[in-house]
Amino acid sequence: MNFYIMTLFPEMVSNGLAESITGRAINNNLISVNTVNIRDFAGNKYGHVDDYTYGGGAGMLMQAEPVYKAYHSIIENNNLTEKKPRVIYMTPQGTPFNQAMAEGLSKEEDIILLCGHYEGIDERVLEMIVTDNVSIGDFVLTGGELPAMMIVDAVSRLVPGVLGGEDSAVYESFYDGLLEYPQYTRPEIFMGKEVPAVLLSGHHKNIEKWRYEQSLLRTKERRPDLYEKYLKNHNLKK
């Protein structure tokens, strides 16, 4: 799976994703992360890619041409002209990112992520190249780099082989719409708190039942919106 990240800060992205699970996945050729510096396409010796907004207003806006040229270089240099990949623009105005979206994106072969900065990007180039407007929450950051890294991380976990064990991506938060159950490791007693006895029983059917019940309870307490949705999707009563 190939990720192409259009950004003003390529080192921030590449250094962050070079660690931990994504770093191992890159080293094992399970995914590739390619950063494209939008400043390389500025067309001026100063590397300026922003200007004042028409109509006035605070802040600067990223210009359309450098962004389009950066995008075009990805398409041309990676033989993506026939089947153009999805282009995800990181914006608070986008569709909220969730696990279902991550699962859908994990089936793509190539994904381009566009990181804005300043007051955003000229609307014309967004209309020309962007296929998905995606948000990671109802708040504003200084740029799209952190959201892009989050999406690469979430999607990469679902690529076969990245997590090592084929069950790893199944028994985690949001699988089947429920939050993950509590988990424990050694020692059996920590500061007077004991590991639930059922987890020490070796009775796998009882353990699975306990985990399911705990997932239901935790989802109801912490994410009632997900709990209601789960009950509805599975035709369950409260």
Summary of the structure (lengths in Angstrom):
residues: 238
radius of gyration: 21.8
end to end distance: 41.1
largest distance: 69.2
contacts: 652
relative contact order: 0.14
helix: 40%
strand: 19%
